[in-house]
């Protein structure tokens, strides 16, 4: 990459860097231009155009970077013919690194640039010329013909430095010993000794151990797509589509840096917790509170209602990119207002602008395509809390980056990352491409080259410490392949045995190089890879048995003025939980309080019964018709159980409809048969309850709402408590055992 950029500068071929997402959009346009039912890519392109464009663009770049000029060789497969046809398209496609090698070769061999001074007298190769891919050999040859002296490396004769492999059980244990090793450099050698740290994985735990010892942090973070700041745009473009996903809407409103004002978000979250849908009574009540707020006002309420409820987009293939960009303008305005307070939002705004530029236009877009584009636009990011500090060692990300001699090197995270190189081409395609001068490097040869580069880099080290945790996040790890190459380099060559015996010899060599934490301490002295530290034993502390219980004494301040049934149940069942919730004000986050599952269905059925009763009472009827129940479900599901309208939930809703219909009709039929008529639903009650606390009688008012208040033929009150469950014994066991507290309150 560095050589290509240098040559571009010397030959005047530099230009603006092309965004990969822009190139994908351009290539997708080429695919759309040539797409027919007979096209090789038609099946996947019709389902997921963006991902199809990514795959074919990667194939195209792999061919071009190895010298392909866009021609289909004789005997081409349908895939090669399709790529060749796409390459002949007149639609634009920005240059990228894949286009540079052939561009540089043509320029170096052209007559117009023959007299230009390159300013390069010598090109020193780090590994043998024969190991380079064919296209790079052509570039080296072109430089050589321009008078550049090419110096190949001599065969390495110096041995690899002393290798020690530390395999700890956990990252915590590995971090402790690695930090101790880095901190154990003698004062005499620390000023003159050259050291390097290779950090192939995140160093958060290692940095903690380094700071405990007064050493600088390395500051390498694992990259992730799930950081809160990176979820603003994806969540926004999820919640503006209907049907609404209340769980994602709850996460969007509860973001640490949210485009929704915190006070407004709190009102809407409380509404979703009470009624998991938009457009219902609770949602409208929350909007009214926002409208009445002196700071927020009716404009904010109207904007949020339009964006998140009444103006949701429909994923039916008719929404154009321009419409989505118009909705994104609200997000851009909100982020721009907050960017001074939160500078990290600058990158979010940059991603938003890049995304809207990609989709803006009259062409229709789908929810799936938007999600795919966002994956390309928003990269995995490092933790903003991780920062490196000035250190007496050089920090690298891979062993192959080491070019200078060092005395010591520690490799943190020396484990296999599990990634494999994609194979796009079969043998027939490779042979066909060779006939037109395109030689694709063998993935196995590239892997072998990487290992060779790493082993040669290890020859620059006098001592190496390779650190690996046996388990990370509960998953076992595997040793890095370079370890086998390092172990092989310590054996005499050629190995005398057969392949099986030679493999065992390498495994024995790895075992000889490996140590565990239990082997490091002897006679109070810690020893690892040439460094030592004296450990001071920790004096055992006297253990004191804690009392089984603590007598806190009376707490009159904890006596509540009133209780609901749920609060009373918590107080009796787990008084500590009640104290933490009601007196300590400890509660789950608003986003986690949005209900789902049976709770949502129960709330929905409860509302169906309530509204059907009102309509039946007005019409002087006792039992609803099936079509009335279904119509009521159609009306209430978006407001009380919108999750049942999400893609993939259709079969669940279809299965629930007859169950709810039968249950509701059976309820009304049973009441009619038993001569019970409904007086009211959601009837408020308030009654005193007597408690005995430490021998003293205390009276507390318990209030709540009766689901259904009815009366029998003798005008005696009948209380009906509605529950929804998948278990036939639900609540029956409480009645049998006499523990039905809620029913007792109604007595």
N, C-alpha and C positions, 0 to 999 in steps of 0.2 A: 504493500500500500504506500509506504513512504517513498520507494523508488519511483513508482508510477506518478505520484504527485510531483516529485522533483523534476521528472522528465516533462511532465505537462507544463510546468512553469518555464523550463528552459526552451521548450518548443512553442510556447504561446498557445497552448491548448486548454488552458484553465477556463472554467465557467462556473456558474452558480450550481451549488449542490442540489440535486433533485431529491425531493421527498419520496420515500418509498411508497407512501399511500397515494401520492399523485400518479406515480407510474402504474400502480395497480388500477386506478380509475381509468387511465389512458388505455391500458391493455384490455380492460373490461369493455371499453368502447369498441376496440377492434374485434373482440369476440362477438359483441352484439351485431356489429356490421356484417359478419360472416356466418352468423348462426342460422342454420336451417335444420329441419328435422333429420337430415342425413349427416350433419356435422359430427365429427368424432366426439366432441365435447358437449353436444347438445343436451344429453340427459342430465349431467351434473350442472350445467350452466342454467338450465331452466329451473332447477331447484335452489341453487345457491350460487348466484353469479359472482359474487365477490370472492368467495373461497376458491372457485374454479379459476378465476383470473390470477389469484396468488399462486396456485400450483403451476399453471402454464407459464406464468412469467418467470418463476424460479427455474423451470426447465429451459426456457429460452435463454436466460442469463447463463445457465450452466453450459449451454452449447456455445454461446457467443464468447464467453471468457476463455474458451478453449479453441477459438479460431473459426467458428462457424460463420459463414457469410450469408446465411439465409436460404441456401439451395437445398432441395431435397435430393439425396443421393438415389441412385438406382436401387430398386428393391426396398424402398422406404416403407415403413409401416404407416398405418393411418395416423398415428400420433405425429410422426415426423412430417408427413404431408400437411397436416393441420398447422403445425408450427411454422413450416415454410410459407404456407399461404398467409398466415398472420404476419409474418415478417415482411411480406411484400405490400402490406397495407400502407396507404398514404396518410392515415391518421397519425397524429404526433405521438412520440414515445421518447421521453427525456432520457438523456445519456446517464449511465450509472457506471460503477466500477467495472462491471462485466464488459463494457464497451471499450475500456481504456487500453488493454494490451494490444488488440488489433489496430486500434487507432494510432498508438505509438509506433508500432512496427511499420505501418504504412508511411507515417511521417518521417521516420528515420531512413527509410529506403527511398523516399521521394527525391527527385532532383532539386526541388525548390528549397529543401532544408539541408542539402548536402554540404553547404558551406557555413552553416550555422555552428557557432561554438557551443558545445554542450557544457563546458566547464567541468567535465568529469574525466580524469586521467586514469583512474583505476577503480575497478569494481571487485571488491573482495567478497567471495562467497563464504557463507557460514557452513555449508555442507556441499557434498560433491555435486557437480553440474548434472550428472546423469540422474540424480534423484529428483530434479525439478520436473514439473509437468511440461509437456511438449511446447505449449504456447510460451512459457517463460524461457525455455531454451531458445526459441526463435527470437525473443526480445533480446536475450543476452548476445546471441549471434549478431543481431543488427547493431548493437552497441559496439561489439568487437570490430565489425567492419567499418565503424565510424572512428576507429583508433583508440577505443577504450581498452586498456589492458585488463583482462579478466584473470583474477588470481583464485585458483581453487585451493581449498584447504588441504593440508597434508593429512594423511591417515593418522588418526589419534593414537598416540602411543602411551601417553601418561594415563595412569590408572584413575578410576573414580575415587573420590575422597572417601574417608571413613564414614560408613552409613550406619545409622541407628534408627530403628523403627519402634516408636512407642505406640502401643495399642491400648487405649484406656477404655473402660466400660462405657463411660458417658462423656459428653462434651464438658461437663463441669470438671470432671477429674482430669481430662486432657488439658483443659485451660489452666488448672492449678499448676500442673507440672511444667507446662510450656512457659508460663509466666515466671516460674521459679528458675527455669533454665536461662531465660533471657536476662533475669536479674542477677544471675550468679557469675557473670563475667567479672574477672578480677579487675581491680582498679588499675593495675599496671598495664593490662592488655586492652582495656576498654577504649583507651585513647588512640591506639594504633591499629586495633583489630578491625577488619572490614567485615561487616555482617549483612545478611540479607534475610528478609522474611517473605516467604511465598504464602499468600492468603488466598486459597482457592474457594473458601467458603466464608460465611459471615463470621466476624470476630467479636460479636457482642459480648459473649461470655469471657472470651480471652481478654478483652479490653477491661472488664471489671476486675479481673485478677491482676492485670498490669497496674491499674490505678491503685489497688490496695498496696502495691509495692512501690508506689511513687514513680512508675514507669509510664512513658507516653502511650496513648492509645493508637492502635493501628488504624481503626476506623473503616473497615470493610464491611458492608452490609449486604445481606441477601436481598435480591430484588424481588418485588412482589407487585401484583396487579391489584391487591385488595386493601391498599392503604386508603384511609378515609378521604383524603384530598383527591385521590384518583377516582373515587366513586361518585363524585358530584355529577359529572356529565352522564355516565351510564345510567345512574338512577333517574336522572331527569328525563332521559329519553325512554325510560321504561314507564314512568308514571303519567306521561301525557297521552298514552294510548289506552283505549278502552278494550275490554272491560278492565276496571282498575284492579291492581294487585295491592290490597291493603297492607300486606306485610312489607312490600317494597316501598309503598308510600310512607309507612311508618319509619322505615330506615332513612328515606330521603328527608323527612321532616326533622329527624333526630340527628342529622349529621353534625359533627363538632363545629365545622365551618359550613353553615347552611345558607343557601341563597334566600331562604324564607326567614323573615324576622323571628327571633326566638319566642317572643310573646305570642305571635300568630301561630307559630308551629305548635306551641303548647296547647292552645285552644283546640286545634285540629286533632292533635294526638289524643287528647281526652275524649273527643267525639268518636274517634275510631275505636278507642278502648271500650266505649259504651255501645257503639253500633258500628260493626266492622264493614262499612260501605260508605259511599258518598251520596249526597243528595237527600238523605233522610232527615228526620227531625233533629237528631243530635248534631249532624253536620251543619244544618241550617242555623241551629242555635249557636254553634261555635262561630259561624260567619257573622252572626248578629253581634256577638261579643267583640269580635275584631272590628266590626263597623262602628261600635259604640266607643271603642278605645280612642282616647284623645290623641294618641301618638300614631296609631295605625290608621284608623279611619275607614270609611266606606270604599275608597279607591283600592286599597290593599285587599279588602274582603272580596270585591268584585273581580279583581285580577286572579286571585287564588281560586275562586269558584270557577271562573272560566277556564283556567289552565288545568285544574285537577278534577273537575267534575262535569260541568255542563258542556265544555268544549273539547272533550276527549276525542282524539283521532281514531278513526276506524281502520283496522288493518285488513282492508278488502281489496287492495291493489289500486285504489283510486286516489290515494294521497300523494301529491307530488313533492319533490324535494323542496320546492319553494315554500310550500305550506309548512313543512317541518322547520325550515330556516326561519320563517316568520315567528314560530313558537319559540325558537331558540333565542330570539331577540330579548325576550324577558329575562332569560338566564344571563345573557351577556350584560344587560344593564345592572342586574343585581350583583354580579361578580365585580363589575367595574366600580361599583360604589364601595365595595369592601376591600379592594386590592391594597389600599394604603394601610389598612389595619392588619391585613394578612397578605404579606408580599408573596407567599407561596402560590397565591391565586393567579399570579402572572402566567405560570406554566399552564394552568387550567384554561385561562382565556386563550392562550396560544393554541392549545389543542382544540378548543371550541371553534376558533376561527378556521383552523385547518379542516376540521370536519365539515363545517357548513359550506366551505368552498368546494368540497368534494361532492356534496349532494345537491347543491343549489341548481335548480333548473326545472323544467316542466315534466321531466320523466318521473313516473311513479316510483316510489320506494316502499319497501316493506319493513316491518319491525325487525325481521331476521337480518336483512341486509344492513340496517343501521347498526345492529349489534356487532356484525362482522367488521364493519368499517371502523367502529370504535376500538375494537381489539387491535387494529393496525395503527390507529392514530395515537392511542394512549399506551405508551410502553410501560413495562414493569419498572417501578422506581425503587430507589434505595431509601432507607429510613432517614428522615430529616434529622433525627436525633444522633446519628452516627457521624462523627467528625474525627479525622485523623489528626495527629499532633506531630510536631517535629521530633524526629527520633534519630538515634545514632546508627540505625540500620536503614537500608533501602527496602521499600515494599514493592513486591511484584504480585501479579495475579496468576502467573504460571511459571513453571521452572524453565521453560524454553525461552523466556525473556531475558535470562541471565547471560550476559556476554562478557563481563569482566571477572577477574579473579577475586574471590572472597575467601576469608578464613573460615567463617561459619555460615551455615544456612539452615533455617528451620522452615519446614513446609507444614503449615497449618491446614488441615482438611485434605490430607493426602488419601482420598478415596475416589473410587470410580463414580462419576456423575451419572452413569447409566444411559447417556445419550448415544444414539447410533446414527450413522450417516445415512441419509435417504438414498435409495437406489431407484433411479428413474428409468434406467435403460437396461434392456436385456442384451444378451451376447449378439443376437442378429442385428440389433440397432447399432451397437458399438462397431461391428465389422462394416456395416453400411456406411457409417460416418467416417471410418478410416479411409475409405476410397476417395473421399473429397478432402482429406487432410485434417480431419478433426479427430484428435486423439484424446478421449476422455480418460482422466486419471482413474486408476482402480482405487476404490475406497480402502481396500486392504493396504495398498501401497502407501496411500496418504497417512493411514493410521501408523504404519511402520515408520514413515518419515517423521511423524510427530514424536514417536518414542525415541528415535535416533537423535533428534534435536535435543530432547530432554536429557538423554544420557550424556551427550556431548557437553551440555550446560553443566551437568554434575561434575564433569572433569575440572571445572573452574573452582570447585569447592574443596577445601581441605577437610572439612567435616560437615556432614549433613545429618539433620534430625528430622525424620518424617513422622508426623503426628496424625493419628486417626482415632476417632471414637468408634467403638464397635457397634454402638446403637445411636441413632439420631432420631428424635421424636418417636421412639418406640420401634423404629425399623432398623434391621441390621444393615450394615454397610459392607462393601467389598473393597479390597485393596486396589489401589490405582494400578493400571497395567504397567506403568513405568517401573514399579517395584520389581517385577519379574525381570525386566531388562537390566536394572541395576544389579540384581542378584546374579544374573547371568554373566555380567561383566566381571564379577569377582572370581569366576570359575576359570580353570585352564581351558584354552581353545586349541583345537576343536575338542568337544566332549567325546569321550571314547565310546559311550554306550549307545544303545538303540534309543529311539524317540521316547519310549516309556521310561527308560532308566534316566535319560537326560532331564525329563520333566520332573522326576523325583529329586534329582540332584538340585535343580533350581528351587524346588519347594523346601528342601533341607537348608539351602543357603538363606532363603527368606526367614525360616525359623531361627537360624543362627543370628540373624540381624535384629530379631524382634525381642522386645522386652515389655513387661507389664509393670504397672505401678507397684505391685507387691514386691518386685525384685529390686526396687531402687534404693531402699533404706536398709542399711546394715550398721549396727553399733552406733546408731544415732546420727549417721552421716548419709546424706542423700547424694547419689551419684548417677549422672546421666550424660552420655555423649561427651565425656571429657570435662564435665563441670561438676563441682561438688558444693554442698551447702550443709552446714551443721544445723540440725533440727533440735529445738528446745522442747522437751516433753511438756505437755500441758498438764498442770496439776489437776487431778480429778476433784471435782467439786462435791461437796456433801449433798447428797440427795435428800430432799425434804418431801415427805408425802403430803400431798395437798388434801385438804378435807373433802370428803365426798359431797358435802353440801355447804353452802354459805347462808348464814342467817342474816338477812338484810334488814329485818325489822319492818314495821308498818311503813307504808308509803302513801299517806293520805292524798298526796298530789296526783297519784296515779288513778284515783277513782274517777271514772268517766261520768259525764253528765247524762249521756244517753248512749245506747248501743243499737246496732243493727243485728240481724240474725247472724250474718257472716262474722261480724266482730265478736259477738258473744261466743260463737263456735270456736273461734281462734283463741279467745281468752281462756276458755275452759280446756280446750285441747292442748294448747301450747302457750302458756302465759308469757314466756320469753319472746316469742314471735310477736305477740300483741304489743308488748312494751316497745320492742324495736320499731314496729311499724307505726304505732299511734303516738308514742311518747318520744321515741328516738327519731321519728320521721325518716326511717330507713325503708326504701321501697325499690322495686325493680325499675329499670329505665322505661320511659314512656313507650319507646318502640317495642319493647318486649311485652308490654301490657296489651297489645292489640291481639284479641282472641282469635282462635282458629279451631278447626276440628269440630267435635261435638258441642262445644260451647257456642259456636256460631250457629249450628243447626238448631240447638235448643232455643236460642234467642229468636231465630227466624220463626220457628213454629209457634212460640209464645205470641209473637206479634200477629201471626196469621189468625190465631184463635181470638185475640183481642179485637182485631178489626172485623172479623166475620161476625162476632157477637154483636158489635154495634150495628152492622148492616141488617142482621137477622132481627134484632130487637126493633129496629125502625120499621121493618116489613112485617112484624108480628109473626115471625116464623121461628122454628126450633132447630132445623137441620139444614145445612147448606147442600147444594148440589155439587157433584164432582167438578163441573166446569167452573164453579165459583171458587173452589179451593185452588184450582190450577191458575185461574186468572189472578188470584191474590198472590200466589207464588211469583208469577211473572212480574207483578208490581213491586213486591218487597225484596226479592233476591238481590237486585242491584244495590239496595240500601243496607241490607242486614247480613248478606252472605255473598258479597261480590266475588269471593274466591272461587265459588262454584261455577262462575262464568268464564274462568281462565282457560286457555288452551290446555287440553289434556284432562280437564275435569268434567267434560260433557257426559261421559258414561256414569260418573258418580251422581251428577245431578239427575240424569235420567232414571237412575235406580232409586233415588230418594223421592222423586215426585209421587209415585204410587204409594210408597210407604207413608209419606206425610199425608197424602190425601186420605188413605184408609184410617190413619190414626186420628185425624181431625174429625172426620165424619163419624167414626166410632165413638169418639168422646161426646159429641152432641147427641148421637142416637142413644147412648147409655143414659145420659142425663134426662132425655125425654122419656125413656122407658121407665126410669125410676121415679118419675114425677118431680124431678129437680129442675128448677128454672134459675137461670143466671141473673143475678142482680147487678153485678159490676165486675169489671176486670181492673187489675192494678189498683185495688182498693187499699188505701192507706190505713194502717192501724198503729196504735200507740198504747202500750199498757205497762204498768209497773211490774217489775220483777224483783223479788226479795232474795238477797244473798246473805250468807253467814260468813263474815270475814273475821277470823280470830275471835269468834264468839260474839261479835257485834253484828246486829242486823243492819243491812244496808239496802236501800231501795233505789233501783236505777230504772229509768224508763227505756224500754226496748221498742223501737219503731221499725217499720218496714212497710212492705206492700204485699197484699194477698193477691196471688195470681188470678184466681177466680173466686169470687164470693157469690154463693148461691143460697137457695132456700128449698126445703122439701115441702111436701103437701101440707105439713102442719106449721109451715112458716118458721121452722127451726133453721138456723143458719147452717150452711154446708160450705166448708172451705176446701177448695181444690188447689193443690200445689202441682204445677206442671213441671215434669222432668223429662229429659231426653237422654237415652242411654242405649248402648248395645247389649247390656246385660239384663237378663230377666229378673235377677235377684237384687238389682240396684234398689236401695232404700228399704226393700222388704226385710232384710236382716236387721236393720235399725228398729223397725216396728216390732219385729218378733222379740228382740232383746230389750225393748223399752228404751232405746237410745235415740228415738226420733225427736230430737230437740225442737226442730222447726215446727212440727205438728203440735208439740206441746205448747208452743207459744200461742198458737191459734185457739187453744182451748178456753 
